[in-house]
Amino acid sequence: MPEAMSFEDAAPLPMVFTAGGVGQATLMLAKHSGAGEIYVTVGSQEKREFIKREYGIPGKHIFSNRNASFAMAIFLLDMEAFSRVASDGSLDMMTLLRHRRSDIHHILSEISRPVQAQVLAPARPVIAYSMSDTAKAFRLLQTGNHTGKIVLSTGPGDEVDVLPCVAATTRLRSDVSYLHVGGAGGLGRSIAHWLIDHGAKNLTLLSRSAEKSSGFVAELVQPKLYGTRNLHVQWSQPDSLDFIMLLSFSGILDNAYQDAIAHWRQARGLPCVSIDLGAVAGVGYVAETADAADLLCMTNETLMVVEAAVQQALQAAIAHPMDHPQILLGLNTGPAPQWNPQGKSQMSRDARSMALKYRDHCSQGSGLQKDASADGSREQTLSHKSAGAESRDTAAELVNEAIAAKLASIFMLPASDVDLAQPPAQCGIDSLVAVELRNMLMLQAAVEVSFTIMQSVSLTVLALDVVMKSR
């Protein structure tokens, strides 16, 4: 995506140049290929004038498509060009994305080069509606009177009416056995309870501390790489095993073997999903080990993942073991120090992570974007405002406002009703809300407050603590 192109202009490109709405795209491609004469049909006088103005097509080459009058004019042309039977057609983009991703990647790569060189451009005009005005956008589309492309753009203040999503209830089979490797830890026990609650009757737990009397079991509990391969080889026949792996997402940065196994199996029709987890709050290693959360969060790579999110990911993997080979939870892609090349995180030094790097608009409607700065700050972030505050008290007031706004959003009440002088528990903050508040402060203020939120004397004191850590 070119640096000078807005997201609104970029959004229609994949559809215009691969699937539908090809009128202007065809014109640009024809002009780029050196076509001597180009003939166009339009549906209104306004579109006729638009084609003349934007693409320099002479009026005698523009015909109406509202009746058959253009047919005779076309038949009078030199038919040699038509003998090459060049035509366009429609494609099902969603099916292509599911089954022929490499082809889509190749097509978009081919498009990006002339777009970068400004040989091709988005269809004009691009009419952007906010998500709040989705109904208006569809009404305009329904009239058929628009020119160019209609785009839905998201903004922080957008409100959209939605139907509540009713999650499908997962019921596991009671007549089969479920093999749970490494299931004796805190998170493993949580998953074991979830499996039983959803219908599993026969559950086999394997862990490094279990008795290793069987040679096969002894192989399974070797280091993860060998254990994964052993399980894969043992159940490599169709319909033999639904294979789901819970991993630390650190593997995507240094050892992606298990993720690769999941992709390999799905590509060959074998069900397998790898779930890459960040730090999980309230259960497992992080909850049971002193200072573990602080150590994991030093690089700012992870957001705290709640136990319910892990269970939802597991449910999705069980219900759809062939849809997506990899699920990633808790990776911090927002503006924060993990993008600092001199920092402790590998993300800023790994080219694979660059597509995830936070990008922001330079100014509203300017069509220009910029990457978040190396330490993750940007003009309107809390960290930037706090750093520019005249005094520590002023900076603390900014943090107070951010905390009140976040809690007001969670509890659906006015920000003025949040009593910042009260202890967190008195304000209704439990461990789950504390995780959300901690993630917000890390993203916006680039400060790690870990699990000190619940121990704070008051929210005002918490805000002051954030300011002290940021300076």
C-alpha positions as CSV (number, residue, x, y, z in Angstrom):
1,M,0.0,0.0,0.0
2,P,1.6,3.3,-1.1
3,E,2.4,5.7,1.8
4,A,0.4,8.5,0.1
5,M,-2.7,6.4,-0.2
6,S,-5.5,6.5,2.3
7,F,-7.1,3.4,3.6
8,E,-10.4,4.5,2.0
9,D,-8.7,4.7,-1.4
10,A,-6.9,1.4,-0.9
11,A,-10.0,-0.6,0.2
12,P,-11.6,-0.9,-3.2
13,L,-8.4,-1.9,-5.0
14,P,-8.6,-5.7,-4.5
15,M,-12.2,-5.9,-5.7
16,V,-11.8,-3.4,-8.6
17,F,-8.8,-5.2,-10.1
18,T,-9.7,-8.8,-9.4
19,A,-13.4,-9.4,-9.1
20,G,-16.0,-6.7,-9.8
21,G,-16.6,-3.0,-10.6
22,V,-14.1,-3.2,-13.4
23,G,-15.2,-0.4,-15.6
24,Q,-12.6,2.2,-14.6
25,A,-10.0,-0.5,-13.9
26,T,-10.4,-1.7,-17.5
27,L,-10.0,1.8,-18.8
28,M,-6.8,2.3,-16.8
29,L,-5.4,-1.1,-17.9
30,A,-6.3,-0.4,-21.6
31,K,-4.5,3.0,-21.5
32,H,-1.5,1.5,-19.7
33,S,-1.2,-1.3,-22.4
34,G,-1.1,1.3,-25.1
35,A,-4.6,0.7,-26.7
36,G,-5.0,3.1,-29.6
37,E,-8.8,3.6,-29.4
38,I,-11.0,2.9,-26.4
39,Y,-14.8,2.8,-26.6
40,V,-16.9,3.1,-23.5
41,T,-20.6,2.7,-22.5
42,V,-22.1,4.6,-19.6
43,G,-25.5,4.9,-18.0
44,S,-26.0,8.6,-17.6
45,Q,-24.9,12.0,-18.8
46,E,-23.0,12.6,-15.6
47,K,-21.0,9.5,-16.0
48,R,-20.3,10.4,-19.7
49,E,-18.9,13.8,-18.5
50,F,-16.9,12.0,-15.8
51,I,-15.2,9.6,-18.3
52,K,-14.4,12.5,-20.6
53,R,-12.9,14.6,-17.8
54,E,-11.0,11.9,-15.9
55,Y,-9.8,9.6,-18.7
56,G,-9.7,11.8,-21.7
57,I,-12.0,9.6,-23.8
58,P,-13.5,11.6,-26.7
59,G,-17.3,12.0,-26.7
60,K,-17.7,10.1,-30.0
61,H,-16.3,7.0,-28.3
62,I,-18.8,7.1,-25.4
63,F,-22.1,5.4,-25.9
64,S,-25.2,4.9,-23.8
65,N,-25.8,1.4,-22.3
66,R,-29.5,2.2,-21.5
67,N,-30.6,0.9,-24.9
68,A,-29.2,-1.0,-27.9
69,S,-28.3,2.2,-29.9
70,F,-24.6,1.6,-29.3
71,A,-24.7,-1.8,-31.1
72,M,-24.7,-0.4,-34.6
73,A,-21.8,2.0,-33.8
74,I,-19.8,-0.9,-32.4
75,F,-20.5,-3.1,-35.5
76,L,-19.2,-0.3,-37.8
77,L,-15.8,-0.4,-36.1
78,D,-12.8,-2.5,-37.2
79,M,-13.6,-5.9,-35.8
80,E,-10.0,-7.1,-35.8
81,A,-9.5,-6.3,-32.1
82,F,-12.7,-8.3,-31.2
83,S,-11.4,-11.4,-33.0
84,R,-8.9,-11.8,-30.1
85,V,-11.9,-12.6,-27.8
86,A,-10.6,-10.5,-24.8
87,S,-13.3,-10.4,-22.1
88,D,-13.7,-10.0,-18.4
89,G,-15.7,-12.1,-16.0
90,S,-16.8,-12.2,-12.4
91,L,-15.1,-14.2,-9.6
92,D,-16.1,-15.4,-6.2
93,M,-13.5,-13.6,-4.1
94,M,-14.3,-15.3,-0.8
95,T,-14.0,-18.8,-2.4
96,L,-10.7,-17.8,-4.0
97,L,-9.4,-16.5,-0.6
98,R,-10.3,-19.7,1.1
99,H,-8.9,-22.1,-1.5
100,R,-6.4,-20.2,-3.7
101,R,-4.7,-17.7,-1.5
102,S,-1.4,-17.9,-3.3
103,D,-3.1,-16.9,-6.6
104,I,-4.7,-13.9,-4.8
105,H,-1.3,-12.9,-3.4
106,H,0.2,-13.1,-6.8
107,I,-2.6,-11.0,-8.4
108,L,-2.4,-8.3,-5.7
109,S,1.4,-8.2,-6.0
110,E,1.0,-7.7,-9.8
111,I,-1.4,-4.8,-9.1
112,S,0.7,-3.2,-6.4
113,R,3.6,-2.4,-8.7
114,P,1.7,-0.2,-11.2
115,V,-0.2,1.3,-8.3
116,Q,3.1,2.3,-6.6
117,A,4.2,3.7,-10.0
118,Q,0.9,5.7,-10.2
119,V,0.1,4.0,-13.5
120,L,-3.1,2.5,-11.9
121,A,-5.2,4.3,-9.3
122,P,-8.3,3.7,-7.3
123,A,-11.6,4.0,-9.2
124,R,-12.9,7.6,-8.8
125,P,-14.6,8.9,-6.9
126,V,-14.3,6.9,-3.7
127,I,-17.4,7.7,-1.6
128,A,-16.7,7.0,2.1
129,Y,-19.4,6.4,4.7
130,S,-18.9,5.8,8.4
131,M,-20.0,2.5,9.8
132,S,-22.8,4.4,11.5
133,D,-24.2,5.3,8.1
134,T,-24.1,1.7,6.6
135,A,-27.8,1.9,5.7
136,K,-27.2,5.1,3.7
137,A,-24.4,3.5,1.8
138,F,-26.5,0.5,0.8
139,R,-29.4,2.8,-0.2
140,L,-27.0,4.7,-2.5
141,L,-25.7,1.4,-3.9
142,Q,-29.3,0.3,-4.5
143,T,-30.1,3.3,-6.7
144,G,-27.3,2.4,-9.2
145,N,-26.7,6.1,-9.7
146,H,-23.3,6.3,-8.1
147,T,-20.0,6.5,-9.9
148,G,-16.8,4.9,-8.5
149,K,-16.8,2.9,-5.3
150,I,-18.6,3.1,-2.0
151,V,-16.4,2.4,1.1
152,L,-17.3,1.9,4.7
153,S,-14.8,3.5,7.0
154,T,-14.4,2.9,10.7
155,G,-13.9,5.6,13.3
156,P,-13.6,5.7,17.1
157,G,-17.0,7.3,17.6
158,D,-18.9,5.1,15.2
159,E,-22.0,3.3,16.6
160,V,-23.6,0.5,14.7
161,D,-26.8,-1.4,15.4
162,V,-26.0,-5.2,15.4
163,L,-27.9,-8.3,16.1
164,P,-26.6,-10.2,19.1
165,C,-24.5,-13.2,18.2
166,V,-25.7,-16.4,19.6
167,A,-22.7,-18.6,20.1
168,A,-23.1,-22.2,18.9
169,T,-23.0,-24.6,21.8
170,T,-20.2,-27.1,21.5
171,R,-21.2,-30.7,22.6
172,L,-18.3,-33.2,22.6
173,R,-18.9,-36.8,21.8
174,S,-19.2,-39.0,24.9
175,D,-18.3,-42.2,23.1
176,V,-14.7,-41.3,22.2
177,S,-11.5,-40.6,24.2
178,Y,-9.8,-37.2,24.4
179,L,-6.1,-37.2,24.7
180,H,-4.9,-34.1,26.6
181,V,-1.1,-33.8,26.6
182,G,0.4,-31.5,29.3
183,G,-3.0,-31.3,31.0
184,A,-1.9,-31.3,34.6
185,G,-0.9,-27.6,34.8
186,G,-3.2,-24.7,35.8
187,L,-4.4,-23.9,32.2
188,G,-4.5,-27.6,31.4
189,R,-6.8,-28.3,34.3
190,S,-9.0,-25.4,33.2
191,I,-9.3,-26.9,29.8
192,A,-9.9,-30.4,31.2
193,H,-12.9,-29.0,33.2
194,W,-14.1,-27.3,30.0
195,L,-14.0,-30.6,28.1
196,I,-16.0,-32.4,30.7
197,D,-18.5,-29.6,31.0
198,H,-19.1,-29.9,27.2
199,G,-19.8,-33.6,27.2
200,A,-16.4,-35.4,27.2
201,K,-16.7,-38.6,29.2
202,N,-13.3,-40.3,28.6
203,L,-10.3,-38.0,29.2
204,T,-6.7,-39.1,29.2
205,L,-4.2,-36.6,30.7
206,L,-0.5,-36.9,29.9
207,S,2.2,-34.8,31.6
208,R,5.9,-34.9,32.2
209,S,5.3,-35.8,35.8
210,A,3.2,-38.8,34.9
211,E,4.5,-42.4,35.2
212,K,6.3,-43.2,32.0
213,S,5.7,-47.0,31.9
214,S,4.8,-47.2,28.2
215,G,7.4,-46.6,25.5
216,F,4.9,-44.7,23.4
217,V,3.9,-42.5,26.4
218,A,7.6,-41.9,27.2
219,E,8.1,-40.6,23.6
220,L,5.1,-38.3,23.9
221,V,6.3,-36.5,26.9
222,Q,9.7,-35.5,25.4
223,P,10.2,-31.9,24.5
224,K,7.4,-30.3,22.5
225,L,8.9,-30.6,19.1
226,Y,9.4,-34.4,19.4
227,G,6.1,-34.8,21.2
228,T,4.2,-33.0,18.4
229,R,5.9,-35.0,15.7
230,N,5.1,-38.3,17.6
231,L,1.4,-37.4,17.9
232,H,1.3,-36.3,14.2
233,V,2.9,-39.5,13.0
234,Q,0.7,-41.7,15.2
235,W,-2.5,-40.0,13.9
236,S,-1.6,-39.1,10.3
237,Q,-4.5,-40.9,8.7
238,P,-7.8,-39.2,7.7
239,D,-10.5,-39.3,10.4
240,S,-8.0,-40.5,13.0
241,L,-7.7,-37.5,15.3
242,D,-8.8,-33.9,15.7
243,F,-5.4,-32.4,16.6
244,I,-5.4,-29.1,18.6
245,M,-2.3,-27.6,20.1
246,L,-2.0,-24.8,22.7
247,L,1.3,-22.9,22.4
248,S,3.1,-19.8,23.6
249,F,3.0,-17.3,20.8
250,S,6.7,-16.8,21.4
251,G,7.0,-19.7,19.0
252,I,5.9,-17.5,16.1
253,L,9.0,-15.4,16.6
254,D,11.6,-18.1,17.1
255,N,10.3,-21.7,16.7
256,A,7.2,-22.1,14.5
257,Y,7.4,-25.9,14.1
258,Q,4.1,-26.7,15.7
259,D,2.3,-23.9,13.7
260,A,3.9,-25.3,10.6
261,I,2.6,-28.8,11.5
262,A,-0.9,-27.4,11.7
263,H,-0.7,-25.7,8.3
264,W,0.8,-28.9,6.8
265,R,-1.9,-31.1,8.2
266,Q,-4.8,-28.9,7.1
267,A,-3.3,-28.6,3.6
268,R,-3.5,-32.4,3.3
269,G,-7.0,-32.7,4.7
270,L,-6.0,-33.6,8.2
271,P,-7.8,-31.6,11.0
272,C,-5.4,-29.6,13.1
273,V,-5.4,-26.1,14.8
274,S,-2.6,-24.4,16.7
275,I,-3.6,-21.8,19.3
276,D,-0.8,-19.4,20.1
277,L,-1.4,-17.8,23.5
278,G,0.1,-14.7,25.2
279,A,0.1,-14.5,29.0
280,V,-3.1,-15.9,30.4
281,A,-4.5,-14.0,33.5
282,G,-5.9,-15.8,36.5
283,V,-4.9,-19.4,35.7
284,G,-1.8,-21.4,34.7
285,Y,1.8,-20.5,34.9
286,V,1.4,-16.7,35.0
287,A,-1.1,-16.8,37.9
288,E,0.9,-19.4,39.8
289,T,4.4,-18.0,39.4
290,A,5.6,-14.9,41.2
291,D,6.7,-12.0,38.9
292,A,5.9,-14.1,35.8
293,A,3.6,-11.5,34.4
294,D,6.1,-8.7,34.9
295,L,8.8,-10.8,33.1
296,L,6.5,-11.7,30.2
297,C,5.4,-8.1,29.8
298,M,8.8,-6.5,29.8
299,T,9.0,-6.7,26.0
300,N,5.4,-5.4,25.6
301,E,4.7,-8.2,23.1
302,T,1.8,-9.6,25.0
303,L,-1.6,-8.4,26.2
304,M,-3.2,-10.4,29.0
305,V,-5.6,-13.0,27.8
306,V,-8.5,-13.9,30.0
307,E,-9.4,-17.6,30.6
308,A,-12.8,-17.2,28.8
309,A,-11.0,-16.2,25.6
310,V,-8.9,-19.3,25.7
311,Q,-12.0,-21.4,26.0
312,Q,-13.7,-19.6,23.2
313,A,-10.6,-20.2,20.9
314,L,-10.7,-23.9,21.9
315,Q,-14.4,-24.1,21.1
316,A,-13.8,-22.5,17.7
317,A,-10.9,-25.0,17.0
318,I,-13.1,-28.0,17.9
319,A,-16.1,-26.8,16.0
320,H,-14.1,-25.8,12.8
321,P,-10.9,-27.9,12.8
322,M,-10.4,-27.3,9.0
323,D,-11.2,-23.6,8.7
324,H,-8.1,-21.9,10.1
325,P,-4.9,-23.7,11.0
326,Q,-3.7,-21.1,13.4
327,I,-5.3,-18.8,16.0
328,L,-3.3,-16.1,17.7
329,L,-4.4,-14.5,21.0
330,G,-2.8,-11.7,23.0
331,L,-0.2,-10.3,20.5
332,N,0.2,-6.6,21.1
333,T,0.2,-4.9,17.7
334,G,-0.7,-1.4,19.1
335,P,1.7,1.5,19.6
336,A,4.1,0.5,22.3
337,P,7.9,-0.1,22.9
338,Q,7.9,-3.5,21.2
339,W,8.4,-1.6,17.9
340,N,11.6,0.0,19.2
341,P,14.5,-1.5,17.2
342,Q,16.8,-1.1,20.2
343,G,14.3,-2.7,22.6
344,K,14.0,-6.2,24.0
345,S,11.3,-7.4,21.6
346,Q,12.1,-9.2,18.4
347,M,9.0,-7.8,16.7
348,S,10.7,-4.7,15.5
349,R,13.6,-6.7,14.1
350,D,11.5,-9.4,12.4
351,A,10.4,-8.6,8.9
352,R,7.4,-10.9,9.3
353,S,6.0,-8.6,12.0
354,M,6.1,-5.5,9.9
355,A,2.6,-6.1,8.4
356,L,1.2,-6.0,11.9
357,K,2.9,-2.7,12.8
358,Y,0.5,0.0,14.0
359,R,-0.2,2.7,11.4
360,D,-2.0,5.9,12.0
361,H,-3.5,8.7,9.8
362,C,-1.4,11.9,9.6
363,S,-4.5,14.0,9.5
364,Q,-8.2,13.5,8.9
365,G,-9.0,13.2,5.2
366,S,-5.4,13.9,4.1
367,G,-4.9,10.5,2.6
368,L,-1.5,10.2,4.3
369,Q,-0.5,7.7,6.9
370,K,2.5,7.2,9.1
371,D,3.8,4.3,11.1
372,A,3.8,4.6,14.9
373,S,7.1,5.9,16.1
374,A,9.8,3.5,17.4
375,D,8.6,3.6,20.9
376,G,5.0,3.2,19.9
377,S,3.9,6.8,20.7
378,R,1.8,8.9,18.3
379,E,0.4,12.4,18.4
380,Q,-2.9,11.7,20.2
381,T,-1.8,8.8,22.5
382,L,-1.9,9.2,26.2
383,S,1.8,8.8,26.5
384,H,2.4,11.7,24.1
385,K,-0.1,14.0,25.9
386,S,1.4,13.0,29.3
387,A,4.9,13.7,28.2
388,G,3.9,17.2,27.0
389,A,2.1,18.1,30.2
390,E,3.3,21.1,32.1
391,S,3.4,19.3,35.5
392,R,3.1,15.8,37.0
393,D,-0.3,16.7,38.4
394,T,-1.5,17.8,34.9
395,A,-0.2,14.5,33.4
396,A,-2.0,12.5,36.2
397,E,-5.3,14.3,35.4
398,L,-5.0,13.2,31.8
399,V,-4.5,9.6,33.0
400,N,-7.4,10.0,35.4
401,E,-9.6,11.0,32.4
402,A,-8.5,8.0,30.4
403,I,-9.2,5.6,33.3
404,A,-12.6,7.2,33.8
405,A,-13.4,7.0,30.1
406,K,-12.4,3.3,30.0
407,L,-14.4,2.3,33.0
408,A,-17.4,4.3,31.7
409,S,-17.2,2.4,28.5
410,I,-17.0,-1.0,30.3
411,F,-19.8,-0.2,32.8
412,M,-21.9,1.8,30.4
413,L,-22.3,4.9,32.6
414,P,-21.2,8.5,32.3
415,A,-17.5,9.2,33.0
416,S,-18.5,11.7,35.6
417,D,-20.1,8.9,37.7
418,V,-16.7,7.2,38.1
419,D,-15.3,8.1,41.5
420,L,-11.6,8.0,41.1
421,A,-11.0,8.6,44.8
422,Q,-12.3,5.2,45.6
423,P,-10.3,1.9,45.7
424,P,-10.7,-0.2,42.5
425,A,-12.8,-2.8,44.1
426,Q,-15.3,-0.2,45.3
427,C,-15.7,1.0,41.7
428,G,-16.7,-2.5,40.6
429,I,-13.3,-3.5,39.2
430,D,-12.7,-7.2,39.3
431,S,-9.8,-9.2,37.9
432,L,-11.3,-9.2,34.4
433,V,-11.9,-5.5,34.3
434,A,-8.4,-5.0,35.7
435,V,-7.0,-6.9,32.7
436,E,-8.9,-4.6,30.3
437,L,-7.7,-1.5,32.2
438,R,-4.1,-2.8,32.3
439,N,-4.2,-3.4,28.5
440,M,-5.5,0.1,27.8
441,L,-2.8,1.7,29.9
442,M,-0.1,-0.3,28.2
443,L,-1.4,0.6,24.7
444,Q,-2.1,4.2,25.3
445,A,0.4,5.2,28.0
446,A,3.1,2.5,27.2
447,V,3.3,1.7,30.9
448,E,3.1,-1.8,32.5
449,V,1.1,-1.8,35.7
450,S,0.7,-5.6,35.8
451,F,-1.4,-6.7,38.7
452,T,-0.8,-3.7,40.9
453,I,-4.2,-2.2,39.8
454,M,-6.2,-4.1,42.5
455,Q,-3.7,-3.2,45.2
456,S,-3.9,0.5,44.5
457,V,-5.3,2.7,47.3
458,S,-7.4,4.5,44.8
459,L,-7.7,5.1,41.1
460,T,-6.2,8.5,41.5
461,V,-3.1,6.9,43.1
462,L,-3.0,4.4,40.2
463,A,-3.0,7.3,37.7
464,L,-0.1,8.9,39.6
465,D,1.8,5.6,39.5
466,V,1.3,5.5,35.8
467,V,2.7,9.0,35.4
468,M,5.7,8.2,37.6
469,K,6.5,5.1,35.6
470,S,6.2,6.9,32.3
471,R,8.8,9.6,33.2
